[in-house]
Amino acid sequence: MNDLEMISHVGYKVTIKNSVEPIKKIANIYIDKTAEQGAVEEFIKSYILGE
């Protein structure tokens, strides 16, 4: 599971609604949407742009 290794090296440990449990356990930000529901847009607006 290379996602698990990758996420351990980044500042924002973001997970979304349909992520696998091991990723959800180490993430420090949880977006309660899937990618199809706009999770990336919500993350950018909330955490990058501060809207």
mmCIF file of the N, C-alpha and C atoms, coordinates in Angstrom:
data_MODEL
# 
_entry.id   MODEL 
# 
loop_
_atom_site.group_PDB 
_atom_site.id 
_atom_site.type_symbol 
_atom_site.label_atom_id 
_atom_site.label_alt_id 
_atom_site.label_comp_id 
_atom_site.label_asym_id 
_atom_site.label_entity_id 
_atom_site.label_seq_id 
_atom_site.pdbx_PDB_ins_code 
_atom_site.Cartn_x 
_atom_site.Cartn_y 
_atom_site.Cartn_z 
_atom_site.occupancy 
_atom_site.B_iso_or_equiv 
_atom_site.pdbx_formal_charge 
_atom_site.auth_seq_id 
_atom_site.auth_comp_id 
_atom_site.auth_asym_id 
_atom_site.auth_atom_id 
_atom_site.pdbx_PDB_model_num 
ATOM 1   N N  . MET A 1 1  ? 0.858   -1.181 0.000  1.00 0.00 ? 1  MET A N  1 
ATOM 2   C CA . MET A 1 1  ? 0.000   0.000  0.000  1.00 0.00 ? 1  MET A CA 1 
ATOM 3   C C  . MET A 1 1  ? 0.897   1.234  0.000  1.00 0.00 ? 1  MET A C  1 
ATOM 4   N N  . ASN A 1 2  ? 1.292   1.719  -1.180 1.00 0.00 ? 2  ASN A N  1 
ATOM 5   C CA . ASN A 1 2  ? 2.217   2.842  -1.230 1.00 0.00 ? 2  ASN A CA 1 
ATOM 6   C C  . ASN A 1 2  ? 1.592   4.165  -0.807 1.00 0.00 ? 2  ASN A C  1 
ATOM 7   N N  . ASP A 1 3  ? 0.266   4.282  -0.797 1.00 0.00 ? 3  ASP A N  1 
ATOM 8   C CA . ASP A 1 3  ? -0.378  5.505  -0.298 1.00 0.00 ? 3  ASP A CA 1 
ATOM 9   C C  . ASP A 1 3  ? -0.032  5.728  1.164  1.00 0.00 ? 3  ASP A C  1 
ATOM 10  N N  . LEU A 1 4  ? 0.025   4.670  1.926  1.00 0.00 ? 4  LEU A N  1 
ATOM 11  C CA . LEU A 1 4  ? 0.335   4.758  3.347  1.00 0.00 ? 4  LEU A CA 1 
ATOM 12  C C  . LEU A 1 4  ? 1.750   5.297  3.550  1.00 0.00 ? 4  LEU A C  1 
ATOM 13  N N  . GLU A 1 5  ? 2.697   4.816  2.768  1.00 0.00 ? 5  GLU A N  1 
ATOM 14  C CA . GLU A 1 5  ? 4.068   5.312  2.853  1.00 0.00 ? 5  GLU A CA 1 
ATOM 15  C C  . GLU A 1 5  ? 4.145   6.772  2.404  1.00 0.00 ? 5  GLU A C  1 
ATOM 16  N N  . MET A 1 6  ? 3.480   7.108  1.317  1.00 0.00 ? 6  MET A N  1 
ATOM 17  C CA . MET A 1 6  ? 3.520   8.465  0.779  1.00 0.00 ? 6  MET A CA 1 
ATOM 18  C C  . MET A 1 6  ? 2.933   9.484  1.755  1.00 0.00 ? 6  MET A C  1 
ATOM 19  N N  . ILE A 1 7  ? 1.792   9.168  2.342  1.00 0.00 ? 7  ILE A N  1 
ATOM 20  C CA . ILE A 1 7  ? 1.115   10.137 3.211  1.00 0.00 ? 7  ILE A CA 1 
ATOM 21  C C  . ILE A 1 7  ? 1.932   10.436 4.470  1.00 0.00 ? 7  ILE A C  1 
ATOM 22  N N  . SER A 1 8  ? 2.816   9.524  4.841  1.00 0.00 ? 8  SER A N  1 
ATOM 23  C CA . SER A 1 8  ? 3.626   9.765  6.032  1.00 0.00 ? 8  SER A CA 1 
ATOM 24  C C  . SER A 1 8  ? 4.705   10.823 5.791  1.00 0.00 ? 8  SER A C  1 
ATOM 25  N N  . HIS A 1 9  ? 4.890   11.259 4.550  1.00 0.00 ? 9  HIS A N  1 
ATOM 26  C CA . HIS A 1 9  ? 5.929   12.236 4.209  1.00 0.00 ? 9  HIS A CA 1 
ATOM 27  C C  . HIS A 1 9  ? 5.389   13.613 3.835  1.00 0.00 ? 9  HIS A C  1 
ATOM 28  N N  . VAL A 1 10 ? 4.115   13.852 4.015  1.00 0.00 ? 10 VAL A N  1 
ATOM 29  C CA . VAL A 1 10 ? 3.535   15.130 3.598  1.00 0.00 ? 10 VAL A CA 1 
ATOM 30  C C  . VAL A 1 10 ? 3.013   15.919 4.791  1.00 0.00 ? 10 VAL A C  1 
ATOM 31  N N  . GLY A 1 11 ? 2.852   17.219 4.601  1.00 0.00 ? 11 GLY A N  1 
ATOM 32  C CA . GLY A 1 11 ? 2.351   18.074 5.670  1.00 0.00 ? 11 GLY A CA 1 
ATOM 33  C C  . GLY A 1 11 ? 0.870   17.893 5.941  1.00 0.00 ? 11 GLY A C  1 
ATOM 34  N N  . TYR A 1 12 ? 0.080   17.921 4.886  1.00 0.00 ? 12 TYR A N  1 
ATOM 35  C CA . TYR A 1 12 ? -1.361  17.717 5.020  1.00 0.00 ? 12 TYR A CA 1 
ATOM 36  C C  . TYR A 1 12 ? -1.661  16.241 4.815  1.00 0.00 ? 12 TYR A C  1 
ATOM 37  N N  . LYS A 1 13 ? -2.087  15.580 5.856  1.00 0.00 ? 13 LYS A N  1 
ATOM 38  C CA . LYS A 1 13 ? -2.464  14.169 5.750  1.00 0.00 ? 13 LYS A CA 1 
ATOM 39  C C  . LYS A 1 13 ? -3.981  14.116 5.608  1.00 0.00 ? 13 LYS A C  1 
ATOM 40  N N  . VAL A 1 14 ? -4.434  14.212 4.363  1.00 0.00 ? 14 VAL A N  1 
ATOM 41  C CA . VAL A 1 14 ? -5.854  14.354 4.062  1.00 0.00 ? 14 VAL A CA 1 
ATOM 42  C C  . VAL A 1 14 ? -6.431  13.022 3.609  1.00 0.00 ? 14 VAL A C  1 
ATOM 43  N N  . THR A 1 15 ? -7.602  12.722 4.114  1.00 0.00 ? 15 THR A N  1 
ATOM 44  C CA . THR A 1 15 ? -8.333  11.553 3.648  1.00 0.00 ? 15 THR A CA 1 
ATOM 45  C C  . THR A 1 15 ? -9.759  11.960 3.322  1.00 0.00 ? 15 THR A C  1 
ATOM 46  N N  . ILE A 1 16 ? -10.375 11.177 2.459  1.00 0.00 ? 16 ILE A N  1 
ATOM 47  C CA . ILE A 1 16 ? -11.746 11.469 2.058  1.00 0.00 ? 16 ILE A CA 1 
ATOM 48  C C  . ILE A 1 16 ? -12.649 10.297 2.421  1.00 0.00 ? 16 ILE A C  1 
ATOM 49  N N  . LYS A 1 17 ? -13.916 10.489 2.228  1.00 0.00 ? 17 LYS A N  1 
ATOM 50  C CA . LYS A 1 17 ? -14.945 9.553  2.679  1.00 0.00 ? 17 LYS A CA 1 
ATOM 51  C C  . LYS A 1 17 ? -14.694 8.108  2.266  1.00 0.00 ? 17 LYS A C  1 
ATOM 52  N N  . ASN A 1 18 ? -14.270 7.872  1.048  1.00 0.00 ? 18 ASN A N  1 
ATOM 53  C CA . ASN A 1 18 ? -14.110 6.495  0.592  1.00 0.00 ? 18 ASN A CA 1 
ATOM 54  C C  . ASN A 1 18 ? -12.664 5.998  0.635  1.00 0.00 ? 18 ASN A C  1 
ATOM 55  N N  . SER A 1 19 ? -11.830 6.613  1.469  1.00 0.00 ? 19 SER A N  1 
ATOM 56  C CA . SER A 1 19 ? -10.462 6.136  1.660  1.00 0.00 ? 19 SER A CA 1 
ATOM 57  C C  . SER A 1 19 ? -10.467 4.829  2.446  1.00 0.00 ? 19 SER A C  1 
ATOM 58  N N  . VAL A 1 20 ? -9.386  4.091  2.333  1.00 0.00 ? 20 VAL A N  1 
ATOM 59  C CA . VAL A 1 20 ? -9.259  2.851  3.098  1.00 0.00 ? 20 VAL A CA 1 
ATOM 60  C C  . VAL A 1 20 ? -8.934  3.173  4.555  1.00 0.00 ? 20 VAL A C  1 
ATOM 61  N N  . GLU A 1 21 ? -9.310  2.292  5.459  1.00 0.00 ? 21 GLU A N  1 
ATOM 62  C CA . GLU A 1 21 ? -9.162  2.532  6.900  1.00 0.00 ? 21 GLU A CA 1 
ATOM 63  C C  . GLU A 1 21 ? -7.733  2.854  7.346  1.00 0.00 ? 21 GLU A C  1 
ATOM 64  N N  . PRO A 1 22 ? -6.687  2.167  6.852  1.00 0.00 ? 22 PRO A N  1 
ATOM 65  C CA . PRO A 1 22 ? -5.332  2.522  7.310  1.00 0.00 ? 22 PRO A CA 1 
ATOM 66  C C  . PRO A 1 22 ? -4.970  3.980  7.033  1.00 0.00 ? 22 PRO A C  1 
ATOM 67  N N  . ILE A 1 23 ? -5.444  4.521  5.923  1.00 0.00 ? 23 ILE A N  1 
ATOM 68  C CA . ILE A 1 23 ? -5.187  5.930  5.606  1.00 0.00 ? 23 ILE A CA 1 
ATOM 69  C C  . ILE A 1 23 ? -6.000  6.829  6.532  1.00 0.00 ? 23 ILE A C  1 
ATOM 70  N N  . LYS A 1 24 ? -7.249  6.489  6.755  1.00 0.00 ? 24 LYS A N  1 
ATOM 71  C CA . LYS A 1 24 ? -8.095  7.286  7.656  1.00 0.00 ? 24 LYS A CA 1 
ATOM 72  C C  . LYS A 1 24 ? -7.493  7.373  9.052  1.00 0.00 ? 24 LYS A C  1 
ATOM 73  N N  . LYS A 1 25 ? -6.842  6.308  9.496  1.00 0.00 ? 25 LYS A N  1 
ATOM 74  C CA . LYS A 1 25 ? -6.281  6.281  10.850 1.00 0.00 ? 25 LYS A CA 1 
ATOM 75  C C  . LYS A 1 25 ? -5.097  7.218  11.028 1.00 0.00 ? 25 LYS A C  1 
ATOM 76  N N  . ILE A 1 26 ? -4.329  7.483  9.982  1.00 0.00 ? 26 ILE A N  1 
ATOM 77  C CA . ILE A 1 26 ? -3.163  8.354  10.145 1.00 0.00 ? 26 ILE A CA 1 
ATOM 78  C C  . ILE A 1 26 ? -3.390  9.772  9.632  1.00 0.00 ? 26 ILE A C  1 
ATOM 79  N N  . ALA A 1 27 ? -4.494  9.998  8.972  1.00 0.00 ? 27 ALA A N  1 
ATOM 80  C CA . ALA A 1 27 ? -4.779  11.333 8.434  1.00 0.00 ? 27 ALA A CA 1 
ATOM 81  C C  . ALA A 1 27 ? -5.093  12.313 9.557  1.00 0.00 ? 27 ALA A C  1 
ATOM 82  N N  . ASN A 1 28 ? -4.725  13.575 9.357  1.00 0.00 ? 28 ASN A N  1 
ATOM 83  C CA . ASN A 1 28 ? -5.081  14.599 10.339 1.00 0.00 ? 28 ASN A CA 1 
ATOM 84  C C  . ASN A 1 28 ? -6.184  15.517 9.822  1.00 0.00 ? 28 ASN A C  1 
ATOM 85  N N  . ILE A 1 29 ? -6.615  15.295 8.586  1.00 0.00 ? 29 ILE A N  1 
ATOM 86  C CA . ILE A 1 29 ? -7.738  16.037 8.013  1.00 0.00 ? 29 ILE A CA 1 
ATOM 87  C C  . ILE A 1 29 ? -8.656  15.035 7.327  1.00 0.00 ? 29 ILE A C  1 
ATOM 88  N N  . TYR A 1 30 ? -9.931  15.097 7.658  1.00 0.00 ? 30 TYR A N  1 
ATOM 89  C CA . TYR A 1 30 ? -10.911 14.206 7.046  1.00 0.00 ? 30 TYR A CA 1 
ATOM 90  C C  . TYR A 1 30 ? -11.955 15.042 6.327  1.00 0.00 ? 30 TYR A C  1 
ATOM 91  N N  . ILE A 1 31 ? -12.145 14.776 5.051  1.00 0.00 ? 31 ILE A N  1 
ATOM 92  C CA . ILE A 1 31 ? -13.168 15.445 4.255  1.00 0.00 ? 31 ILE A CA 1 
ATOM 93  C C  . ILE A 1 31 ? -14.309 14.448 4.062  1.00 0.00 ? 31 ILE A C  1 
ATOM 94  N N  . ASP A 1 32 ? -15.492 14.792 4.534  1.00 0.00 ? 32 ASP A N  1 
ATOM 95  C CA . ASP A 1 32 ? -16.630 13.873 4.518  1.00 0.00 ? 32 ASP A CA 1 
ATOM 96  C C  . ASP A 1 32 ? -17.358 13.878 3.173  1.00 0.00 ? 32 ASP A C  1 
ATOM 97  N N  . LYS A 1 33 ? -16.572 13.779 2.107  1.00 0.00 ? 33 LYS A N  1 
ATOM 98  C CA . LYS A 1 33 ? -17.092 13.688 0.740  1.00 0.00 ? 33 LYS A CA 1 
ATOM 99  C C  . LYS A 1 33 ? -16.175 12.755 -0.037 1.00 0.00 ? 33 LYS A C  1 
ATOM 100 N N  . THR A 1 34 ? -16.700 12.184 -1.115 1.00 0.00 ? 34 THR A N  1 
ATOM 101 C CA . THR A 1 34 ? -15.854 11.429 -2.037 1.00 0.00 ? 34 THR A CA 1 
ATOM 102 C C  . THR A 1 34 ? -15.265 12.410 -3.049 1.00 0.00 ? 34 THR A C  1 
ATOM 103 N N  . ALA A 1 35 ? -14.351 11.922 -3.863 1.00 0.00 ? 35 ALA A N  1 
ATOM 104 C CA . ALA A 1 35 ? -13.793 12.775 -4.917 1.00 0.00 ? 35 ALA A CA 1 
ATOM 105 C C  . ALA A 1 35 ? -14.896 13.252 -5.858 1.00 0.00 ? 35 ALA A C  1 
ATOM 106 N N  . GLU A 1 36 ? -15.814 12.350 -6.154 1.00 0.00 ? 36 GLU A N  1 
ATOM 107 C CA . GLU A 1 36 ? -16.923 12.695 -7.050 1.00 0.00 ? 36 GLU A CA 1 
ATOM 108 C C  . GLU A 1 36 ? -17.851 13.744 -6.446 1.00 0.00 ? 36 GLU A C  1 
ATOM 109 N N  . GLN A 1 37 ? -17.890 13.829 -5.131 1.00 0.00 ? 37 GLN A N  1 
ATOM 110 C CA . GLN A 1 37 ? -18.746 14.799 -4.439 1.00 0.00 ? 37 GLN A CA 1 
ATOM 111 C C  . GLN A 1 37 ? -18.037 16.132 -4.193 1.00 0.00 ? 37 GLN A C  1 
ATOM 112 N N  . GLY A 1 38 ? -16.788 16.259 -4.617 1.00 0.00 ? 38 GLY A N  1 
ATOM 113 C CA . GLY A 1 38 ? -16.079 17.524 -4.474 1.00 0.00 ? 38 GLY A CA 1 
ATOM 114 C C  . GLY A 1 38 ? -15.126 17.611 -3.296 1.00 0.00 ? 38 GLY A C  1 
ATOM 115 N N  . ALA A 1 39 ? -14.580 16.489 -2.857 1.00 0.00 ? 39 ALA A N  1 
ATOM 116 C CA . ALA A 1 39 ? -13.669 16.493 -1.709 1.00 0.00 ? 39 ALA A CA 1 
ATOM 117 C C  . ALA A 1 39 ? -12.445 17.372 -1.934 1.00 0.00 ? 39 ALA A C  1 
ATOM 118 N N  . VAL A 1 40 ? -11.876 17.313 -3.117 1.00 0.00 ? 40 VAL A N  1 
ATOM 119 C CA . VAL A 1 40 ? -10.678 18.111 -3.402 1.00 0.00 ? 40 VAL A CA 1 
ATOM 120 C C  . VAL A 1 40 ? -11.009 19.596 -3.366 1.00 0.00 ? 40 VAL A C  1 
ATOM 121 N N  . GLU A 1 41 ? -12.115 19.967 -3.970 1.00 0.00 ? 41 GLU A N  1 
ATOM 122 C CA . GLU A 1 41 ? -12.546 21.371 -3.953 1.00 0.00 ? 41 GLU A CA 1 
ATOM 123 C C  . GLU A 1 41 ? -12.773 21.848 -2.518 1.00 0.00 ? 41 GLU A C  1 
ATOM 124 N N  . GLU A 1 42 ? -13.419 21.028 -1.708 1.00 0.00 ? 42 GLU A N  1 
ATOM 125 C CA . GLU A 1 42 ? -13.669 21.411 -0.318 1.00 0.00 ? 42 GLU A CA 1 
ATOM 126 C C  . GLU A 1 42 ? -12.364 21.587 0.451  1.00 0.00 ? 42 GLU A C  1 
ATOM 127 N N  . PHE A 1 43 ? -11.408 20.685 0.247  1.00 0.00 ? 43 PHE A N  1 
ATOM 128 C CA . PHE A 1 43 ? -10.114 20.807 0.916  1.00 0.00 ? 43 PHE A CA 1 
ATOM 129 C C  . PHE A 1 43 ? -9.423  22.105 0.523  1.00 0.00 ? 43 PHE A C  1 
ATOM 130 N N  . ILE A 1 44 ? -9.364  22.387 -0.761 1.00 0.00 ? 44 ILE A N  1 
ATOM 131 C CA . ILE A 1 44 ? -8.693  23.607 -1.223 1.00 0.00 ? 44 ILE A CA 1 
ATOM 132 C C  . ILE A 1 44 ? -9.368  24.846 -0.653 1.00 0.00 ? 44 ILE A C  1 
ATOM 133 N N  . LYS A 1 45 ? -10.680 24.901 -0.716 1.00 0.00 ? 45 LYS A N  1 
ATOM 134 C CA . LYS A 1 45 ? -11.395 26.070 -0.192 1.00 0.00 ? 45 LYS A CA 1 
ATOM 135 C C  . LYS A 1 45 ? -11.197 26.225 1.310  1.00 0.00 ? 45 LYS A C  1 
ATOM 136 N N  . SER A 1 46 ? -11.290 25.139 2.041  1.00 0.00 ? 46 SER A N  1 
ATOM 137 C CA . SER A 1 46 ? -11.233 25.212 3.501  1.00 0.00 ? 46 SER A CA 1 
ATOM 138 C C  . SER A 1 46 ? -9.824  25.378 4.054  1.00 0.00 ? 46 SER A C  1 
ATOM 139 N N  . TYR A 1 47 ? -8.869  24.626 3.523  1.00 0.00 ? 47 TYR A N  1 
ATOM 140 C CA . TYR A 1 47 ? -7.542  24.580 4.127  1.00 0.00 ? 47 TYR A CA 1 
ATOM 141 C C  . TYR A 1 47 ? -6.495  25.403 3.399  1.00 0.00 ? 47 TYR A C  1 
ATOM 142 N N  . ILE A 1 48 ? -6.652  25.612 2.119  1.00 0.00 ? 48 ILE A N  1 
ATOM 143 C CA . ILE A 1 48 ? -5.672  26.394 1.367  1.00 0.00 ? 48 ILE A CA 1 
ATOM 144 C C  . ILE A 1 48 ? -6.113  27.853 1.254  1.00 0.00 ? 48 ILE A C  1 
ATOM 145 N N  . LEU A 1 49 ? -7.360  28.070 0.859  1.00 0.00 ? 49 LEU A N  1 
ATOM 146 C CA . LEU A 1 49 ? -7.866  29.433 0.671  1.00 0.00 ? 49 LEU A CA 1 
ATOM 147 C C  . LEU A 1 49 ? -8.483  30.020 1.933  1.00 0.00 ? 49 LEU A C  1 
ATOM 148 N N  . GLY A 1 50 ? -8.810  29.175 2.899  1.00 0.00 ? 50 GLY A N  1 
ATOM 149 C CA . GLY A 1 50 ? -9.384  29.639 4.156  1.00 0.00 ? 50 GLY A CA 1 
ATOM 150 C C  . GLY A 1 50 ? -10.785 30.191 4.044  1.00 0.00 ? 50 GLY A C  1 
ATOM 151 N N  . GLU A 1 51 ? -11.562 29.689 3.112  1.00 0.00 ? 51 GLU A N  1 
ATOM 152 C CA . GLU A 1 51 ? -12.944 30.176 2.934  1.00 0.00 ? 51 GLU A CA 1 
ATOM 153 C C  . GLU A 1 51 ? -13.891 29.518 3.912  1.00 0.00 ? 51 GLU A C  1 
# 
